[in-house]
Amino acid sequence: MKECSISQFPEYIGQDVTIKGWVSNRRSSGRVSFLIFRDGTGICQVVAERDVLGDTYQEIRKIPIESSVIVHGKVVEEGRSAGGFEVQASSIDIVHLSDEFPIGKKEHGPDFLLSNRHLWLRSARQTAIMRVRDALVRHVRNYFYENTFTLIDTPIFTTTCGEDTSNLFSVDYFDLGKTYLSQTGQLYLEAAIFGLGKVYCLGPTFRAERSKTRRHLTEFWMVEAEMAYYDHKMNLDLQEDFVSYIVQNTIAERQEDLKLLERDIEPLKRVVPPFHRISYDEALDILHKQGSDIVWGADLGGDDETVITQLFDKPVFIENYPKQTKAFYMKQHPDRPEYVFCADLLAPEGYGEIIGGSQREDNYDLLIKAIKDNNLEPETYGWYLDLRRYGSVPHAGFGLGIERTLSWICGLKHVRETIPFPRMLYRAYP
């Protein structure tokens, strides 16, 4: 018999095949048992008949959930069956009889499920989310490839920080003292644009924030892009094109998984340029009208972002924050020095920030002043300052959080479901 996967069944209708996988559910009615079978590419129903299987039928009839099996049989198209196909088994080999699976049909709390994340990942919901994640990351890479960006793998260990120094994880680095787990690859991408023009990185980042909101993880994946000779407006235009591309391609590819997640994709179909754009000051006006007491100079919190996104049917940029609110490397507004050229992109439907970006400060004197104003040591940033001494150019970039974006696309309530093994304030197991 030809070995194949469930995803290949349309090519094997009416043929005898061998499939390898696991029993995710079963029911029996006397002489016939129906197994819901998965192999990682899909699900199908396996029909096991006593008259066909003979002596092995009684063991198959009571086989524990999550047992691993190899099924031999004929592929039949059956619209009423799980996955639209069934296999009429001629024989079934048991590879391993599972112990009683701890995750059952009854309701389990999030703490139990997170403690058993290594098993929970097998569920239909979690495998659907992981397939959507796979598609999203692939389309992220495709976009940059198609737009002539070069991948740069930036370091995880770093001696410099791009964001708040209080959010760094420190690591003893041999005899050199402390280094830190990277918050961002941005500073290193800036070095690469002078040789390659347009670059990006995609990898894990670490933030030691003592936050327990539904939008925060301690370890998450971020894609970052940096472009030479780009200004603030060009940066926003690129982000619109990028987000539209990855959203539209992901929902087109993973419609069945999103349907399983009960995600209404109609709002996502509207994610096409142009996006809405408002200033930081306009955002504060909106919040004040909604009853907020936020003061000028404060960064927007998750609740603030939710209020704003519920007023728009597409993503919305909030531009030009006060300098005191943002990172030291953002370019000072030439006409309004208390502001910087930057923008956060908020996803609609209450999902909030998915991108942070800015034009970078390309003036040596202004940059070193900003470093000092933020109580950072200029010596630590010697190599970064060199970039402003040897052929400095206007440049801009952004970073998109994979997990937050996936949470929005899938319509999830908590970002912890978007990564295989979430790391949060009080969870580092399994």
DRENDO-1510 file (C-alpha; in Angstrom, 1 decimal, always signed):
<recs>
REC; n; res; u; v; w
REC; 1; MET; +0.0; +0.0; +0.0 .
REC; 2; LYS; +1.1; +3.5; -0.8 .
REC; 3; GLU; +1.9; +5.6; +2.3 .
REC; 4; CYS; +0.4; +9.1; +2.2 .
REC; 5; SER; -0.9; +11.9; +4.4 .
REC; 6; ILE; -4.4; +13.0; +4.9 .
REC; 7; SER; -3.7; +16.2; +3.0 .
REC; 8; GLN; -3.0; +14.0; +0.0 .
REC; 9; PHE; -6.3; +12.2; +0.1 .
REC; 10; PRO; -7.8; +13.9; -3.0 .
REC; 11; GLU; -5.1; +12.2; -5.0 .
REC; 12; TYR; -5.9; +8.8; -3.6 .
REC; 13; ILE; -9.7; +8.4; -3.7 .
REC; 14; GLY; -10.6; +4.8; -4.1 .
REC; 15; GLN; -7.1; +3.6; -3.5 .
REC; 16; ASP; -5.6; +1.5; -0.7 .
REC; 17; VAL; -3.2; +3.6; +1.4 .
REC; 18; THR; -1.2; +3.5; +4.7 .
REC; 19; ILE; -1.5; +6.4; +7.1 .
REC; 20; LYS; +0.3; +7.0; +10.4 .
REC; 21; GLY; -1.0; +9.1; +13.2 .
REC; 22; TRP; -3.1; +9.3; +16.4 .
REC; 23; VAL; -6.6; +8.5; +17.6 .
REC; 24; SER; -8.1; +11.8; +18.8 .
REC; 25; ASN; -11.6; +10.4; +19.4 .
REC; 26; ARG; -13.7; +7.3; +18.9 .
REC; 27; ARG; -17.2; +5.9; +19.1 .
REC; 28; SER; -18.4; +2.4; +18.7 .
REC; 29; SER; -21.7; +0.8; +17.7 .
REC; 30; GLY; -21.4; -3.0; +18.1 .
REC; 31; ARG; -19.8; -4.4; +15.0 .
REC; 32; VAL; -18.3; -1.0; +13.8 .
REC; 33; SER; -16.1; +1.5; +15.4 .
REC; 34; PHE; -15.4; +5.0; +14.1 .
REC; 35; LEU; -12.0; +6.5; +14.9 .
REC; 36; ILE; -11.3; +10.2; +14.5 .
REC; 37; PHE; -7.7; +10.1; +13.2 .
REC; 38; ARG; -5.1; +12.9; +12.7 .
REC; 39; ASP; -1.7; +12.9; +11.3 .
REC; 40; GLY; -0.6; +16.5; +11.5 .
REC; 41; THR; -1.8; +17.4; +8.0 .
REC; 42; GLY; -5.5; +16.9; +8.7 .
REC; 43; ILE; -8.2; +14.7; +10.2 .
REC; 44; CYS; -10.3; +11.9; +8.8 .
REC; 45; GLN; -12.7; +9.2; +10.0 .
REC; 46; VAL; -11.4; +5.6; +10.1 .
REC; 47; VAL; -14.1; +3.0; +9.8 .
REC; 48; ALA; -13.1; -0.2; +11.7 .
REC; 49; GLU; -15.4; -3.2; +11.2 .
REC; 50; ARG; -15.3; -6.4; +13.3 .
REC; 51; ASP; -15.8; -8.6; +10.4 .
REC; 52; VAL; -12.8; -7.1; +8.6 .
REC; 53; LEU; -10.3; -6.7; +11.5 .
REC; 54; GLY; -11.1; -10.0; +13.2 .
REC; 55; ASP; -9.3; -10.6; +16.5 .
REC; 56; THR; -7.8; -7.1; +16.7 .
REC; 57; TYR; -11.3; -5.5; +16.6 .
REC; 58; GLN; -12.0; -5.7; +20.4 .
REC; 59; GLU; -8.7; -3.9; +21.2 .
REC; 60; ILE; -9.4; -1.2; +18.5 .
REC; 61; ARG; -13.0; -0.8; +19.8 .
REC; 62; LYS; -11.7; +0.3; +23.2 .
REC; 63; ILE; -8.4; +2.0; +22.2 .
REC; 64; PRO; -7.5; +4.9; +24.5 .
REC; 65; ILE; -7.7; +8.4; +23.1 .
REC; 66; GLU; -4.2; +9.6; +21.9 .
REC; 67; SER; -3.0; +6.2; +21.1 .
REC; 68; SER; -0.7; +6.1; +18.1 .
REC; 69; VAL; -1.7; +3.8; +15.2 .
REC; 70; ILE; -0.9; +2.8; +11.6 .
REC; 71; VAL; -4.0; +2.3; +9.5 .
REC; 72; HIS; -4.2; +0.4; +6.2 .
REC; 73; GLY; -7.3; +0.9; +4.1 .
REC; 74; LYS; -9.2; +2.5; +1.2 .
REC; 75; VAL; -9.7; +6.2; +0.9 .
REC; 76; VAL; -13.4; +7.2; +0.4 .
REC; 77; GLU; -14.8; +10.7; -0.1 .
REC; 78; GLU; -17.5; +11.2; +2.6 .
REC; 79; GLY; -18.8; +14.7; +3.2 .
REC; 80; ARG; -20.4; +13.8; +6.5 .
REC; 81; SER; -17.2; +12.6; +8.0 .
REC; 82; ALA; -14.6; +14.7; +9.8 .
REC; 83; GLY; -12.3; +16.2; +7.2 .
REC; 84; GLY; -14.6; +15.1; +4.3 .
REC; 85; PHE; -12.9; +11.7; +3.9 .
REC; 86; GLU; -12.9; +8.3; +5.6 .
REC; 87; VAL; -10.6; +5.3; +5.4 .
REC; 88; GLN; -12.3; +1.9; +5.4 .
REC; 89; ALA; -9.7; +0.0; +7.4 .
REC; 90; SER; -8.4; -3.4; +6.3 .
REC; 91; SER; -6.0; -3.6; +9.2 .
REC; 92; ILE; -4.8; -1.4; +12.0 .
REC; 93; ASP; -1.4; -1.7; +13.8 .
REC; 94; ILE; -1.2; -0.3; +17.3 .
REC; 95; VAL; +2.1; +1.5; +17.8 .
REC; 96; HIS; +1.4; +2.6; +21.4 .
REC; 97; LEU; -1.6; +2.4; +23.7 .
REC; 98; SER; -1.9; +5.8; +25.5 .
REC; 99; ASP; -2.3; +6.2; +29.2 .
REC; 100; GLU; -5.6; +8.0; +30.1 .
REC; 101; PHE; -5.2; +11.4; +28.5 .
REC; 102; PRO; -5.4; +14.2; +31.2 .
REC; 103; ILE; -7.2; +16.6; +28.9 .
REC; 104; GLY; -10.7; +15.5; +28.4 .
REC; 105; LYS; -14.0; +16.9; +27.1 .
REC; 106; LYS; -14.8; +18.6; +30.4 .
REC; 107; GLU; -13.9; +22.2; +31.0 .
REC; 108; HIS; -10.3; +22.9; +32.1 .
REC; 109; GLY; -9.0; +26.2; +33.5 .
REC; 110; PRO; -6.2; +28.1; +31.8 .
REC; 111; ASP; -3.7; +27.2; +34.5 .
REC; 112; PHE; -4.2; +23.5; +34.0 .
REC; 113; LEU; -4.0; +23.8; +30.3 .
REC; 114; LEU; -0.9; +25.9; +30.4 .
REC; 115; SER; +0.8; +23.4; +32.8 .
REC; 116; ASN; -0.1; +20.7; +30.3 .
REC; 117; ARG; +0.8; +22.9; +27.3 .
REC; 118; HIS; +2.9; +20.1; +25.8 .
REC; 119; LEU; -0.3; +18.0; +25.5 .
REC; 120; TRP; -2.7; +20.8; +24.9 .
REC; 121; LEU; -0.8; +21.6; +21.7 .
REC; 122; ARG; -2.4; +18.5; +20.2 .
REC; 123; SER; -5.9; +19.9; +20.3 .
REC; 124; ALA; -7.7; +20.9; +17.1 .
REC; 125; ARG; -7.9; +24.5; +18.2 .
REC; 126; GLN; -4.2; +24.8; +19.0 .
REC; 127; THR; -3.1; +23.0; +15.9 .
REC; 128; ALA; -5.2; +25.4; +13.8 .
REC; 129; ILE; -3.6; +28.4; +15.5 .
REC; 130; MET; -0.1; +27.0; +14.8 .
REC; 131; ARG; -1.0; +26.5; +11.2 .
REC; 132; VAL; -2.1; +30.1; +10.9 .
REC; 133; ARG; +1.1; +31.2; +12.6 .
REC; 134; ASP; +3.1; +29.2; +10.1 .
REC; 135; ALA; +1.4; +30.8; +7.2 .
REC; 136; LEU; +1.7; +34.3; +8.7 .
REC; 137; VAL; +5.5; +33.9; +9.3 .
REC; 138; ARG; +5.9; +32.5; +5.8 .
REC; 139; HIS; +4.1; +35.5; +4.2 .
REC; 140; VAL; +6.1; +37.9; +6.3 .
REC; 141; ARG; +9.3; +36.4; +4.8 .
REC; 142; ASN; +7.8; +36.3; +1.3 .
REC; 143; TYR; +6.9; +40.0; +1.5 .
REC; 144; PHE; +10.5; +41.0; +2.3 .
REC; 145; TYR; +11.9; +38.7; -0.3 .
REC; 146; GLU; +9.6; +40.1; -3.0 .
REC; 147; ASN; +10.5; +43.6; -2.0 .
REC; 148; THR; +14.3; +43.1; -2.2 .
REC; 149; PHE; +15.0; +43.2; +1.5 .
REC; 150; THR; +17.9; +41.2; +2.8 .
REC; 151; LEU; +17.6; +39.0; +6.0 .
REC; 152; ILE; +20.0; +40.0; +8.8 .
REC; 153; ASP; +20.3; +37.7; +11.8 .
REC; 154; THR; +20.8; +40.1; +14.7 .
REC; 155; PRO; +22.4; +39.0; +18.0 .
REC; 156; ILE; +20.5; +37.7; +21.0 .
REC; 157; PHE; +23.3; +38.8; +23.5 .
REC; 158; THR; +23.8; +42.5; +23.4 .
REC; 159; THR; +25.5; +45.2; +25.4 .
REC; 160; THR; +23.2; +48.0; +24.3 .
REC; 161; CYS; +19.5; +48.5; +24.7 .
REC; 162; GLY; +17.0; +50.0; +22.3 .
REC; 163; GLU; +14.1; +50.5; +24.8 .
REC; 164; ASP; +13.6; +50.9; +28.5 .
REC; 165; THR; +16.7; +49.7; +30.4 .
REC; 166; SER; +14.5; +48.5; +33.3 .
REC; 167; ASN; +13.0; +45.8; +31.0 .
REC; 168; LEU; +16.3; +44.0; +30.3 .
REC; 169; PHE; +17.2; +40.5; +31.3 .
REC; 170; SER; +20.9; +40.4; +32.3 .
REC; 171; VAL; +23.2; +37.5; +31.6 .
REC; 172; ASP; +26.7; +36.8; +32.9 .
REC; 173; TYR; +28.9; +36.7; +29.9 .
REC; 174; PHE; +32.1; +34.8; +30.7 .
REC; 175; ASP; +34.8; +37.3; +32.0 .
REC; 176; LEU; +33.2; +40.4; +30.2 .
REC; 177; GLY; +30.6; +41.0; +32.8 .
REC; 178; LYS; +26.9; +41.6; +32.1 .
REC; 179; THR; +25.2; +41.3; +28.7 .
REC; 180; TYR; +21.5; +41.4; +28.1 .
REC; 181; LEU; +19.0; +39.4; +26.2 .
REC; 182; SER; +17.9; +41.4; +23.2 .
REC; 183; GLN; +14.8; +43.6; +23.3 .
REC; 184; THR; +15.2; +44.5; +19.6 .
REC; 185; GLY; +17.4; +43.9; +16.6 .
REC; 186; GLN; +16.9; +47.4; +15.3 .
REC; 187; LEU; +20.2; +49.0; +16.2 .
REC; 188; TYR; +22.1; +46.2; +14.4 .
REC; 189; LEU; +19.8; +46.5; +11.4 .
REC; 190; GLU; +20.7; +50.2; +11.2 .
REC; 191; ALA; +24.3; +49.2; +10.8 .
REC; 192; ALA; +23.4; +46.8; +7.9 .
REC; 193; ILE; +21.5; +49.4; +5.8 .
REC; 194; PHE; +24.7; +51.1; +4.9 .
REC; 195; GLY; +25.8; +48.0; +2.9 .
REC; 196; LEU; +22.4; +46.6; +1.9 .
REC; 197; GLY; +19.9; +49.4; +1.8 .
REC; 198; LYS; +16.8; +47.5; +3.0 .
REC; 199; VAL; +17.1; +44.8; +5.6 .
REC; 200; TYR; +14.9; +42.8; +8.1 .
REC; 201; CYS; +15.3; +40.4; +10.9 .
REC; 202; LEU; +12.9; +37.9; +12.5 .
REC; 203; GLY; +13.6; +36.3; +15.8 .
REC; 204; PRO; +12.8; +36.1; +19.5 .
REC; 205; THR; +13.0; +39.2; +21.7 .
REC; 206; PHE; +12.8; +39.5; +25.5 .
REC; 207; ARG; +11.1; +42.0; +27.7 .
REC; 208; ALA; +11.4; +41.8; +31.5 .
REC; 209; GLU; +8.1; +43.7; +32.0 .
REC; 210; ARG; +6.2; +42.7; +35.1 .
REC; 211; SER; +2.9; +42.7; +33.2 .
REC; 212; LYS; +0.1; +40.3; +33.2 .
REC; 213; THR; -2.2; +41.7; +30.5 .
REC; 214; ARG; -3.7; +39.6; +27.7 .
REC; 215; ARG; -1.3; +41.3; +25.2 .
REC; 216; HIS; +2.0; +40.7; +27.0 .
REC; 217; LEU; +4.6; +37.9; +26.8 .
REC; 218; THR; +8.1; +37.8; +28.3 .
REC; 219; GLU; +9.5; +36.1; +25.2 .
REC; 220; PHE; +8.0; +36.8; +21.8 .
REC; 221; TRP; +8.9; +36.9; +18.2 .
REC; 222; MET; +9.3; +40.2; +16.3 .
REC; 223; VAL; +9.9; +41.0; +12.7 .
REC; 224; GLU; +11.8; +44.3; +12.2 .
REC; 225; ALA; +12.7; +46.2; +9.0 .
REC; 226; GLU; +15.0; +49.1; +8.4 .
REC; 227; MET; +15.3; +51.1; +5.2 .
REC; 228; ALA; +18.0; +53.6; +4.1 .
REC; 229; TYR; +16.8; +56.9; +2.6 .
REC; 230; TYR; +13.2; +56.4; +4.0 .
REC; 231; ASP; +11.4; +59.2; +5.8 .
REC; 232; HIS; +8.5; +59.0; +8.2 .
REC; 233; LYS; +5.8; +59.0; +5.5 .
REC; 234; MET; +7.5; +56.4; +3.4 .
REC; 235; ASN; +7.8; +54.2; +6.5 .
REC; 236; LEU; +4.0; +54.4; +7.1 .
REC; 237; ASP; +3.2; +53.7; +3.4 .
REC; 238; LEU; +5.4; +50.6; +3.5 .
REC; 239; GLN; +3.8; +49.3; +6.8 .
REC; 240; GLU; +0.4; +49.7; +5.2 .
REC; 241; ASP; +1.4; +47.6; +2.2 .
REC; 242; PHE; +3.2; +45.0; +4.4 .
REC; 243; VAL; +0.3; +44.5; +6.9 .
REC; 244; SER; -2.2; +44.3; +4.1 .
REC; 245; TYR; -0.1; +41.7; +2.3 .
REC; 246; ILE; +0.4; +39.4; +5.3 .
REC; 247; VAL; -3.2; +39.6; +6.4 .
REC; 248; GLN; -4.8; +39.0; +3.0 .
REC; 249; ASN; -2.5; +36.2; +2.1 .
REC; 250; THR; -2.8; +34.5; +5.5 .
REC; 251; ILE; -6.6; +34.6; +5.6 .
REC; 252; ALA; -6.8; +33.3; +2.0 .
REC; 253; GLU; -4.6; +30.4; +2.8 .
REC; 254; ARG; -5.9; +29.3; +6.2 .
REC; 255; GLN; -9.7; +29.8; +5.8 .
REC; 256; GLU; -10.6; +26.4; +7.2 .
REC; 257; ASP; -8.4; +26.9; +10.3 .
REC; 258; LEU; -10.0; +30.3; +10.9 .
REC; 259; LYS; -13.4; +28.8; +10.4 .
REC; 260; LEU; -12.6; +26.2; +13.1 .
REC; 261; LEU; -11.5; +29.1; +15.4 .
REC; 262; GLU; -14.9; +30.8; +14.6 .
REC; 263; ARG; -13.1; +33.8; +13.3 .
REC; 264; ASP; -15.3; +36.2; +11.2 .
REC; 265; ILE; -12.8; +37.2; +8.5 .
REC; 266; GLU; -15.0; +39.9; +7.0 .
REC; 267; PRO; -13.4; +42.7; +9.1 .
REC; 268; LEU; -10.0; +41.3; +8.0 .
REC; 269; LYS; -10.9; +41.6; +4.4 .
REC; 270; ARG; -11.1; +45.4; +4.9 .
REC; 271; VAL; -7.4; +45.5; +5.9 .
REC; 272; VAL; -6.2; +47.3; +2.7 .
REC; 273; PRO; -4.5; +50.7; +2.3 .
REC; 274; PRO; -5.0; +53.4; +3.1 .
REC; 275; PHE; -5.2; +53.0; +6.9 .
REC; 276; HIS; -6.4; +55.7; +9.2 .
REC; 277; ARG; -3.9; +58.2; +10.6 .
REC; 278; ILE; -4.3; +60.4; +13.6 .
REC; 279; SER; -1.8; +62.4; +15.7 .
REC; 280; TYR; -1.0; +61.7; +19.3 .
REC; 281; ASP; -2.7; +64.9; +20.2 .
REC; 282; GLU; -5.8; +63.9; +18.3 .
REC; 283; ALA; -5.7; +60.5; +20.1 .
REC; 284; LEU; -5.7; +62.3; +23.4 .
REC; 285; ASP; -8.7; +64.4; +22.3 .
REC; 286; ILE; -10.6; +61.2; +21.5 .
REC; 287; LEU; -9.8; +59.7; +24.8 .
REC; 288; HIS; -10.7; +62.8; +26.8 .
REC; 289; LYS; -14.1; +62.8; +25.0 .
REC; 290; GLN; -14.5; +59.2; +26.1 .
REC; 291; GLY; -13.9; +60.2; +29.7 .
REC; 292; SER; -10.2; +59.4; +30.0 .
REC; 293; ASP; -8.0; +61.5; +32.3 .
REC; 294; ILE; -4.8; +60.7; +30.4 .
REC; 295; VAL; -2.3; +63.7; +30.4 .
REC; 296; TRP; -0.1; +64.9; +27.6 .
REC; 297; GLY; +3.2; +63.1; +27.6 .
REC; 298; ALA; +1.8; +59.8; +28.9 .
REC; 299; ASP; +2.1; +56.8; +26.7 .
REC; 300; LEU; -1.1; +55.1; +25.7 .
REC; 301; GLY; -2.1; +52.0; +27.6 .
REC; 302; GLY; -3.9; +48.9; +26.5 .
REC; 303; ASP; -7.3; +50.3; +27.6 .
REC; 304; ASP; -6.6; +53.5; +25.7 .
REC; 305; GLU; -5.7; +51.6; +22.5 .
REC; 306; THR; -8.9; +49.5; +22.8 .
REC; 307; VAL; -11.1; +52.7; +23.0 .
REC; 308; ILE; -9.5; +54.1; +19.9 .
REC; 309; THR; -9.5; +51.0; +17.8 .
REC; 310; GLN; -13.2; +50.4; +18.4 .
REC; 311; LEU; -13.8; +53.7; +16.6 .
REC; 312; PHE; -12.2; +52.6; +13.3 .
REC; 313; ASP; -12.9; +49.8; +10.9 .
REC; 314; LYS; -9.3; +49.4; +9.8 .
REC; 315; PRO; -5.9; +49.7; +11.4 .
REC; 316; VAL; -5.1; +53.2; +12.6 .
REC; 317; PHE; -1.7; +54.9; +13.0 .
REC; 318; ILE; -1.1; +57.2; +15.9 .
REC; 319; GLU; +1.7; +59.5; +14.8 .
REC; 320; ASN; +4.2; +61.9; +16.4 .
REC; 321; TYR; +4.4; +61.2; +20.1 .
REC; 322; PRO; +6.0; +63.5; +22.6 .
REC; 323; LYS; +9.8; +62.9; +22.7 .
REC; 324; GLN; +9.7; +62.2; +26.4 .
REC; 325; THR; +7.4; +59.2; +25.8 .
REC; 326; LYS; +9.5; +57.4; +23.2 .
REC; 327; ALA; +12.9; +55.8; +22.7 .
REC; 328; PHE; +16.1; +57.9; +22.4 .
REC; 329; TYR; +16.8; +57.0; +18.8 .
REC; 330; MET; +13.6; +58.5; +17.2 .
REC; 331; LYS; +14.1; +61.6; +15.0 .
REC; 332; GLN; +13.2; +64.9; +16.5 .
REC; 333; HIS; +10.5; +66.8; +14.7 .
REC; 334; PRO; +12.3; +69.8; +13.0 .
REC; 335; ASP; +9.5; +72.2; +13.6 .
REC; 336; ARG; +8.2; +70.9; +17.0 .
REC; 337; PRO; +11.2; +69.6; +18.9 .
REC; 338; GLU; +9.1; +68.3; +21.8 .
REC; 339; TYR; +7.8; +65.6; +19.3 .
REC; 340; VAL; +9.4; +62.8; +17.4 .
REC; 341; PHE; +8.6; +61.3; +14.0 .
REC; 342; CYS; +7.1; +58.0; +15.0 .
REC; 343; ALA; +3.9; +56.0; +14.8 .
REC; 344; ASP; +2.2; +53.0; +16.5 .
REC; 345; LEU; -0.1; +50.9; +14.4 .
REC; 346; LEU; -3.2; +49.7; +16.2 .
REC; 347; ALA; -5.2; +46.8; +15.0 .
REC; 348; PRO; -9.0; +47.2; +15.0 .
REC; 349; GLU; -11.6; +45.3; +17.0 .
REC; 350; GLY; -9.9; +46.3; +20.2 .
REC; 351; TYR; -6.6; +44.4; +19.6 .
REC; 352; GLY; -4.3; +47.5; +19.9 .
REC; 353; GLU; -0.7; +48.0; +19.0 .
REC; 354; ILE; +0.9; +45.5; +16.6 .
REC; 355; ILE; +3.7; +47.8; +15.2 .
REC; 356; GLY; +6.0; +50.4; +16.6 .
REC; 357; GLY; +8.1; +52.4; +14.1 .
REC; 358; SER; +9.9; +55.6; +13.6 .
REC; 359; GLN; +12.2; +57.6; +11.5 .
REC; 360; ARG; +15.6; +57.4; +13.2 .
REC; 361; GLU; +17.7; +60.3; +14.4 .
REC; 362; ASP; +20.5; +60.6; +11.8 .
REC; 363; ASN; +22.1; +63.7; +13.2 .
REC; 364; TYR; +25.2; +62.8; +15.4 .
REC; 365; ASP; +24.9; +65.8; +17.8 .
REC; 366; LEU; +21.1; +65.3; +18.4 .
REC; 367; LEU; +21.6; +61.6; +18.9 .
REC; 368; ILE; +24.3; +61.9; +21.5 .
REC; 369; LYS; +22.2; +64.5; +23.3 .
REC; 370; ALA; +19.3; +62.1; +23.3 .
REC; 371; ILE; +21.4; +59.3; +24.7 .
REC; 372; LYS; +22.6; +61.5; +27.5 .
REC; 373; ASP; +19.1; +62.9; +28.2 .
REC; 374; ASN; +17.9; +59.3; +28.7 .
REC; 375; ASN; +20.7; +58.6; +31.2 .
REC; 376; LEU; +22.5; +56.2; +29.0 .
REC; 377; GLU; +26.3; +56.0; +28.6 .
REC; 378; PRO; +27.5; +57.3; +25.2 .
REC; 379; GLU; +30.6; +55.0; +25.4 .
REC; 380; THR; +28.3; +52.0; +25.3 .
REC; 381; TYR; +26.8; +53.2; +22.0 .
REC; 382; GLY; +30.1; +54.1; +20.4 .
REC; 383; TRP; +29.5; +51.7; +17.5 .
REC; 384; TYR; +26.0; +53.0; +17.0 .
REC; 385; LEU; +27.2; +56.6; +17.0 .
REC; 386; ASP; +29.7; +55.7; +14.3 .
REC; 387; LEU; +26.8; +55.1; +12.0 .
REC; 388; ARG; +26.2; +58.9; +12.1 .
REC; 389; ARG; +29.8; +59.7; +11.5 .
REC; 390; TYR; +30.4; +57.7; +8.3 .
REC; 391; GLY; +27.9; +58.4; +5.6 .
REC; 392; SER; +24.8; +59.1; +7.7 .
REC; 393; VAL; +21.5; +59.1; +5.8 .
REC; 394; PRO; +17.8; +59.5; +6.6 .
REC; 395; HIS; +16.4; +56.2; +7.5 .
REC; 396; ALA; +13.4; +54.6; +9.2 .
REC; 397; GLY; +12.1; +51.3; +10.3 .
REC; 398; PHE; +9.5; +49.4; +12.4 .
REC; 399; GLY; +8.9; +46.2; +14.4 .
REC; 400; LEU; +5.8; +44.0; +14.2 .
REC; 401; GLY; +5.0; +41.5; +17.0 .
REC; 402; ILE; +4.1; +38.1; +15.5 .
REC; 403; GLU; +2.0; +37.0; +18.5 .
REC; 404; ARG; -0.1; +40.2; +18.7 .
REC; 405; THR; -0.7; +40.1; +15.0 .
REC; 406; LEU; -1.6; +36.4; +15.1 .
REC; 407; SER; -4.0; +37.0; +18.0 .
REC; 408; TRP; -5.8; +39.7; +15.9 .
REC; 409; ILE; -6.0; +37.5; +12.8 .
REC; 410; CYS; -7.3; +34.5; +14.7 .
REC; 411; GLY; -9.6; +36.5; +16.9 .
REC; 412; LEU; -8.1; +35.3; +20.2 .
REC; 413; LYS; -8.7; +36.7; +23.6 .
REC; 414; HIS; -5.2; +36.2; +25.0 .
REC; 415; VAL; -1.8; +36.3; +23.3 .
REC; 416; ARG; -0.7; +33.2; +25.3 .
REC; 417; GLU; -2.4; +30.9; +22.7 .
REC; 418; THR; -0.4; +32.3; +19.8 .
REC; 419; ILE; +3.0; +30.7; +20.7 .
REC; 420; PRO; +3.7; +27.0; +21.3 .
REC; 421; PHE; +5.2; +27.5; +24.8 .
REC; 422; PRO; +4.3; +30.9; +26.3 .
REC; 423; ARG; +6.7; +32.6; +28.7 .
REC; 424; MET; +4.9; +35.0; +31.0 .
REC; 425; LEU; +5.5; +36.7; +34.4 .
REC; 426; TYR; +4.6; +33.6; +36.5 .
REC; 427; ARG; +5.1; +30.9; +33.9 .
REC; 428; ALA; +8.2; +29.3; +32.5 .
REC; 429; TYR; +7.0; +25.6; +32.5 .
REC; 430; PRO; +6.9; +23.5; +30.4 .
</recs>
